[in-house]
Amino acid sequence: MDNVRSLTPGLVLRRDDGTTLTVCSGVLDVPTKTLTVTHLMYEFDGTENWVVSGSDTSKYFRHSLGENLHATTGTTGKKCSHYVAATINNSTTTVGWTAMTSSEITVLAFRPDLTKISSKDEWLLFLAEQEAAGTPVQCMFPIAADYRPEIQLTESEMKRIFKD
């Protein structure tokens, strides 16, 4: 296992083609130069398209990522800058967040304290204020093992990883 390294969350790799790749969390197999992405990370600023779900007492805010990113079930490995991982659905009232797959689409769901944030406008304002304060709401979730993308790196990209 000496040739397999865990990467630091938030590593930004400049690719040979000039683009950048932000690795939230991954594993690098050094001999094959293969990066396996294990977690995805999202950051919100209040400009995203959010949908309100649930009733008045179980209300939560959902953001669709537009594709099935195969988020794992449960709360293990899910982290957020502002909320704890929790089960969020129409029949719960727990304050927290989760990443889930619904109808083959990955959705991020947040339930704030509804006594403080009870409308979509208040939710968007909260996200924008956090962004403006330099403390944006960020969340990270693991990808199911069978669906983790593998990225083939070049020799020069490998050197940049170990230099950084």
Backbone bond lengths (Angstrom), bond angles and torsions (degrees), N, CA, C in turn:
res aa  C-N    CA-C-N  psi(-1)  N-CA   C-N-CA  omega(-1)  CA-C   N-CA-C  phi
1 M - - - 1.454 - - 1.524 111.82 -
2 D 1.331 119.19 2.54 1.460 121.17 179.70 1.517 112.69 -61.88
3 N 1.314 117.00 -23.61 1.450 120.39 -176.44 1.518 113.41 -95.58
4 V 1.336 117.58 5.83 1.456 121.84 177.18 1.513 107.51 -113.27
5 R 1.309 116.59 124.48 1.460 121.79 -176.15 1.518 110.55 -122.84
6 S 1.329 116.74 138.39 1.459 121.06 170.58 1.516 107.72 -81.32
7 L 1.309 116.59 140.05 1.458 120.55 -179.26 1.514 110.82 -96.26
8 T 1.301 115.52 149.20 1.452 122.81 178.62 1.522 109.72 -67.55
9 P 1.343 117.91 131.75 1.468 119.21 176.08 1.519 110.79 -57.35
10 G 1.318 115.95 137.23 1.445 121.18 177.78 1.514 114.35 88.15
11 L 1.334 118.41 7.04 1.460 120.99 177.16 1.521 109.29 -60.67
12 V 1.311 116.86 127.34 1.458 121.60 176.37 1.522 107.27 -107.98
13 L 1.317 115.93 116.90 1.460 122.22 -177.44 1.523 109.90 -106.50
14 R 1.327 115.92 123.38 1.467 120.05 173.80 1.513 107.69 -81.09
15 R 1.336 115.77 118.00 1.461 120.86 -178.25 1.525 109.77 -80.37
16 D 1.327 116.69 159.79 1.464 121.36 -179.74 1.531 112.12 -60.36
17 D 1.339 117.01 -28.26 1.465 119.50 -178.58 1.532 112.56 -83.16
18 G 1.351 117.49 4.40 1.455 121.72 177.52 1.518 114.01 95.27
19 T 1.327 118.37 -13.63 1.457 120.89 177.92 1.525 109.58 -79.86
20 T 1.327 115.98 167.46 1.454 119.51 175.78 1.520 109.77 -118.00
21 L 1.306 115.58 150.95 1.454 123.21 177.82 1.521 106.46 -125.45
22 T 1.336 116.44 120.28 1.453 120.41 176.37 1.513 108.10 -97.07
23 V 1.305 116.30 118.59 1.456 121.53 -178.60 1.516 107.27 -100.06
24 C 1.315 115.49 113.30 1.454 119.33 177.46 1.513 108.82 -69.65
25 S 1.306 116.53 -47.79 1.451 121.69 176.79 1.519 107.22 -162.02
26 G 1.306 115.49 139.12 1.455 118.49 -178.55 1.504 111.59 -165.12
27 V 1.324 113.88 175.18 1.454 121.32 178.63 1.518 107.20 -124.80
28 L 1.325 115.63 132.30 1.461 121.54 -178.60 1.523 108.84 -110.77
29 D 1.331 116.24 121.02 1.462 122.16 173.60 1.528 105.72 -91.77
30 V 1.314 116.19 106.08 1.462 121.59 -171.79 1.531 112.79 -61.95
31 P 1.355 120.43 -49.37 1.463 119.24 -177.14 1.532 114.17 -60.14
32 T 1.331 116.63 -36.71 1.475 118.63 -178.03 1.526 112.47 -94.50
33 K 1.351 116.99 -5.65 1.471 122.16 -178.11 1.532 111.00 57.45
34 T 1.330 116.31 37.84 1.457 121.45 -178.72 1.520 110.21 -107.83
35 L 1.327 116.24 122.77 1.452 123.00 176.77 1.525 107.87 -100.08
36 T 1.325 116.78 120.87 1.462 121.53 175.88 1.520 107.57 -103.95
37 V 1.322 115.73 118.82 1.459 121.40 -179.56 1.525 108.23 -81.10
38 T 1.332 117.12 124.23 1.462 120.98 -176.73 1.528 113.23 -105.80
39 H 1.321 118.10 -22.82 1.461 122.21 -179.00 1.529 109.73 -138.40
40 L 1.321 116.20 149.12 1.454 122.20 173.72 1.527 108.78 -113.15
41 M 1.318 115.90 151.58 1.458 120.77 -178.68 1.520 109.92 -130.98
42 Y 1.319 115.56 140.58 1.458 121.32 177.92 1.517 108.68 -130.87
43 E 1.326 114.79 149.45 1.461 122.57 179.20 1.523 107.05 -129.81
44 F 1.332 116.35 140.53 1.457 120.47 -174.77 1.519 111.39 -120.55
45 D 1.347 115.72 145.88 1.464 120.38 -179.27 1.529 112.98 -129.93
46 G 1.337 117.73 6.86 1.461 121.18 178.28 1.508 114.76 91.46
47 T 1.329 117.90 0.76 1.470 120.63 178.21 1.531 111.67 -100.05
48 E 1.318 117.34 -1.13 1.461 121.34 -177.29 1.532 110.43 -75.27
49 N 1.307 115.15 165.61 1.453 121.91 177.35 1.530 109.05 -88.80
50 W 1.319 117.22 107.43 1.460 122.74 -179.17 1.520 110.11 -109.58
51 V 1.320 116.02 146.65 1.460 123.13 178.62 1.524 107.63 -121.25
52 V 1.328 116.69 140.46 1.461 121.86 177.46 1.521 108.53 -91.43
53 S 1.331 117.07 132.25 1.466 122.59 177.30 1.520 109.25 -128.28
54 G 1.331 115.95 166.16 1.462 120.91 177.47 1.515 112.24 84.11
55 S 1.327 115.82 179.47 1.464 122.56 179.22 1.526 109.29 -94.18
56 D 1.331 116.19 -177.23 1.470 119.86 -179.76 1.525 112.44 -57.47
57 T 1.342 118.16 -35.47 1.466 120.58 -177.26 1.530 113.09 -91.89
58 S 1.327 117.29 -13.73 1.474 119.92 -179.99 1.529 111.25 -124.59
59 K 1.328 116.52 25.30 1.462 122.61 -176.21 1.527 111.27 -61.99
60 Y 1.345 115.55 141.49 1.455 121.00 173.10 1.518 108.92 -148.91
61 F 1.324 115.90 163.72 1.462 122.29 -175.65 1.528 108.75 -112.63
62 R 1.345 116.26 128.94 1.458 121.94 -176.28 1.526 110.75 -116.00
63 H 1.314 114.45 140.55 1.468 121.14 173.82 1.526 107.47 -126.39
64 S 1.324 116.73 120.17 1.459 121.45 -179.67 1.521 109.67 -85.04
65 L 1.340 115.28 134.20 1.464 119.67 177.89 1.526 111.39 -87.31
66 G 1.339 117.87 -1.68 1.459 122.19 170.90 1.512 116.04 83.36
67 E 1.319 117.68 -5.66 1.462 120.55 178.22 1.518 108.98 -154.44
68 N 1.316 116.36 167.95 1.457 120.41 178.61 1.522 108.35 -86.36
69 L 1.331 115.87 107.27 1.459 121.08 179.84 1.526 111.28 -98.83
70 H 1.337 115.92 7.84 1.463 122.55 173.26 1.525 112.39 56.90
71 A 1.328 115.96 51.93 1.462 120.58 174.28 1.527 108.53 -63.57
72 T 1.309 116.27 143.28 1.463 119.71 178.11 1.529 109.35 -72.54
73 T 1.329 116.31 157.59 1.464 120.50 177.57 1.523 109.62 -83.90
74 G 1.312 116.40 164.92 1.459 120.77 178.77 1.515 111.99 80.03
75 T 1.332 115.69 -165.85 1.467 120.67 -175.76 1.528 113.17 -111.00
76 T 1.314 118.15 -7.90 1.466 121.41 -176.47 1.525 111.19 -62.22
77 G 1.326 115.98 130.15 1.463 121.73 175.67 1.516 114.52 80.17
78 K 1.312 118.44 -1.45 1.461 121.69 179.52 1.523 108.19 -92.87
79 K 1.334 115.66 130.17 1.465 120.51 -177.09 1.523 109.39 -135.00
80 C 1.312 115.21 149.75 1.458 121.07 178.40 1.523 108.75 -145.89
81 S 1.308 115.34 147.39 1.462 121.08 -179.56 1.523 113.00 -68.95
82 H 1.320 118.02 -25.85 1.457 120.90 -172.36 1.536 114.60 -124.00
83 Y 1.320 118.40 -14.05 1.466 121.65 -174.48 1.518 110.67 -136.81
84 V 1.323 116.17 152.87 1.468 121.00 174.41 1.528 108.52 -86.15
85 A 1.319 115.48 152.70 1.466 120.39 176.03 1.524 108.48 -69.73
86 A 1.322 116.65 137.32 1.460 121.59 -176.70 1.521 109.54 -154.44
87 T 1.318 116.16 168.30 1.463 121.30 172.16 1.525 106.91 -82.34
88 I 1.327 115.49 118.73 1.463 120.74 -178.43 1.524 107.94 -119.51
89 N 1.332 117.17 118.74 1.460 121.97 175.11 1.524 108.79 -160.28
90 N 1.337 116.55 -174.57 1.465 121.11 -175.64 1.527 113.51 -67.63
91 S 1.332 118.18 -18.48 1.463 119.66 -175.40 1.532 113.00 -107.28
92 T 1.324 117.96 9.05 1.465 120.48 177.92 1.524 109.86 -117.94
93 T 1.310 116.40 160.77 1.469 121.02 177.71 1.525 111.65 -126.66
94 T 1.314 117.41 11.53 1.451 122.82 -177.80 1.533 111.05 -65.27
95 V 1.326 116.71 135.09 1.461 121.51 173.30 1.528 106.87 -76.91
96 G 1.321 117.84 131.98 1.458 121.15 179.07 1.512 111.61 160.73
97 W 1.325 115.77 -157.08 1.464 121.14 -178.21 1.526 109.11 -150.37
98 T 1.334 115.94 163.66 1.458 121.33 172.73 1.526 109.97 -158.33
99 A 1.304 114.66 161.50 1.468 122.61 168.38 1.514 104.94 -111.99
100 M 1.317 117.40 132.72 1.455 120.82 -178.14 1.515 109.76 -146.64
101 T 1.318 115.50 160.17 1.456 120.32 176.62 1.518 107.66 -107.92
102 S 1.321 115.63 124.61 1.452 122.68 -178.15 1.522 107.81 -131.73
103 S 1.329 116.99 121.46 1.475 121.72 -179.22 1.523 111.39 53.82
104 E 1.337 115.54 43.72 1.469 122.71 177.82 1.531 113.97 65.96
105 I 1.321 117.80 18.44 1.466 122.49 176.37 1.525 107.75 -124.15
106 T 1.330 117.96 134.17 1.456 120.72 176.02 1.523 108.76 -81.84
107 V 1.330 114.73 130.65 1.455 122.49 -176.56 1.526 108.31 -125.38
108 L 1.326 116.78 138.07 1.459 121.83 172.06 1.519 106.56 -102.39
109 A 1.327 116.21 126.90 1.463 121.03 -176.65 1.520 109.66 -121.99
110 F 1.331 115.94 132.99 1.463 122.85 -179.42 1.527 109.02 -126.49
111 R 1.326 116.06 135.29 1.465 120.47 171.01 1.522 107.32 -122.97
112 P 1.341 116.49 105.75 1.467 119.84 176.32 1.528 109.13 -79.26
113 D 1.327 115.47 177.17 1.453 120.81 171.94 1.534 106.40 -65.62
114 L 1.339 116.46 111.27 1.467 120.34 -173.29 1.527 113.20 -69.93
115 T 1.328 118.22 -9.80 1.467 119.56 173.85 1.533 110.56 -79.28
116 K 1.345 116.71 -15.75 1.463 121.02 -179.81 1.524 112.65 -109.43
117 I 1.328 116.96 -35.26 1.468 122.66 -179.55 1.528 106.47 -132.54
118 S 1.333 116.42 105.53 1.462 118.34 -174.75 1.522 114.25 -121.33
119 S 1.330 117.74 -3.35 1.464 119.95 179.66 1.534 109.82 -129.10
120 K 1.306 114.69 162.98 1.468 119.57 177.53 1.530 110.27 -61.23
121 D 1.323 117.89 -41.09 1.470 120.86 179.30 1.527 111.19 -61.10
122 E 1.338 117.24 -41.53 1.468 120.53 178.07 1.524 110.62 -66.13
123 W 1.335 117.55 -37.01 1.465 121.93 177.91 1.529 110.19 -63.95
124 L 1.331 116.77 -46.89 1.467 120.81 179.62 1.524 110.96 -63.19
125 L 1.330 116.92 -39.68 1.457 121.13 177.90 1.530 110.46 -63.89
126 F 1.335 117.36 -43.53 1.463 121.20 177.46 1.533 110.47 -58.21
127 L 1.331 117.62 -46.57 1.466 120.87 179.89 1.527 110.94 -62.03
128 A 1.330 116.52 -43.79 1.475 120.61 -179.95 1.532 110.91 -64.84
129 E 1.337 117.44 -40.70 1.466 120.38 179.16 1.527 111.46 -65.37
130 Q 1.314 116.66 -39.07 1.464 119.63 177.94 1.531 110.52 -64.55
131 E 1.307 116.50 -42.45 1.473 121.31 178.06 1.527 110.11 -61.42
132 A 1.330 116.46 -46.93 1.470 120.97 -178.69 1.531 111.83 -63.34
133 A 1.324 116.60 -30.96 1.467 121.08 -179.60 1.525 112.12 -81.73
134 G 1.333 116.62 -2.62 1.466 119.91 -179.40 1.515 113.15 82.22
135 T 1.330 117.22 13.09 1.466 122.14 178.53 1.523 109.58 -126.03
136 P 1.338 117.63 61.21 1.464 119.49 -176.40 1.528 111.91 -62.32
137 V 1.322 115.54 152.30 1.457 120.56 174.60 1.525 106.93 -71.57
138 Q 1.328 115.63 120.51 1.461 122.37 179.09 1.517 108.55 -124.63
139 C 1.316 116.43 141.59 1.461 119.26 175.75 1.524 109.61 -136.27
140 M 1.317 114.63 151.13 1.457 122.41 -178.40 1.526 107.61 -133.42
141 F 1.337 116.13 137.61 1.460 118.70 177.84 1.524 110.49 -142.49
142 P 1.345 115.77 148.60 1.466 119.58 -179.96 1.522 111.76 -77.18
143 I 1.319 114.51 148.80 1.462 122.50 174.57 1.524 107.16 -94.67
144 A 1.325 117.37 137.92 1.467 120.65 177.80 1.531 109.02 -54.40
145 A 1.327 116.53 138.71 1.465 122.84 -171.99 1.532 113.23 -53.63
146 D 1.308 118.14 -38.65 1.476 120.83 -177.67 1.521 113.66 -70.42
147 Y 1.333 117.84 -10.73 1.467 120.90 -173.98 1.520 113.59 -120.01
148 R 1.309 118.03 9.20 1.458 120.56 -177.08 1.530 110.69 -69.01
149 P 1.330 116.83 125.19 1.460 118.88 -179.44 1.529 111.94 -69.86
150 E 1.317 115.06 143.57 1.462 121.32 175.04 1.516 108.45 -111.28
151 I 1.309 116.04 132.82 1.463 122.01 -178.43 1.515 108.38 -118.69
152 Q 1.308 115.27 124.59 1.458 120.60 179.25 1.524 108.88 -83.78
153 L 1.319 116.89 123.99 1.458 121.89 -178.96 1.522 111.06 -101.88
154 T 1.325 115.34 154.58 1.458 120.47 176.48 1.530 108.97 -88.79
155 E 1.301 116.53 169.57 1.459 121.54 178.47 1.530 111.05 -60.21
156 S 1.344 117.09 -43.38 1.470 119.28 -179.04 1.536 110.92 -67.47
157 E 1.334 118.37 -33.76 1.460 120.49 176.67 1.535 110.15 -67.20
158 M 1.318 116.63 -38.20 1.463 120.91 177.16 1.534 110.01 -61.59
159 K 1.329 116.55 -43.14 1.462 120.17 179.96 1.524 110.97 -62.59
160 R 1.346 116.69 -38.07 1.469 119.87 179.51 1.532 110.00 -66.26
161 I 1.321 118.42 -36.69 1.470 120.59 178.78 1.514 109.82 -62.20
162 F 1.319 117.25 -46.82 1.457 119.80 -176.21 1.519 112.90 -77.18
163 K 1.338 116.81 -20.38 1.457 120.96 174.39 1.513 110.02 -75.02
164 D 1.357 116.79 -42.48 1.469 121.85 -179.91 1.486 109.70 -72.89
